[in-house]
């Protein structure tokens, strides 16, 4: 079951967010992610976080109190971690993040670090990137020609990945912790990658 979490930070245009959310069983918002969800014409099933980034608390008044989970500002977990745990607790086995782009580097690195954990999001869509987590799995992509693709090994390894349709084949890279394949390209647009060992983050750069 797929869940989508709207989080604070730069995300795709509302029309794209709305289309992506149409593929989810459960929609949740973390703090100011509620603003992005509503701009996309959506009414989240759940709202969580400390709410310190909402433009107005009046946004919460139209939702059932039992569907709004407020946390203190001084807490051990980020709003993104809280919304992920909420969706997993609802039975979602696949969770996409929408938002989280731009802003403070610390916030970006914190979201990136979530993909290193044993249980991680499956996809992360910002205003300029669309990133997929492949855990010993394969995926085919159909993108505009010359889309920029970057690949990062995740977790503990070992790592092994192959590709077709990329300018520089991924199978030729000796993957180690801290390595990355940056600024690869899709000459024709269509390509596929297959992670036979380990977990990888495959990041596509979107045209603004």
Order of alpha helices (4+ residues) and beta strands (2+ residues): beta-alpha-beta-alpha-beta-beta-alpha-beta-alpha-beta-beta-beta-beta-beta-beta-beta-beta
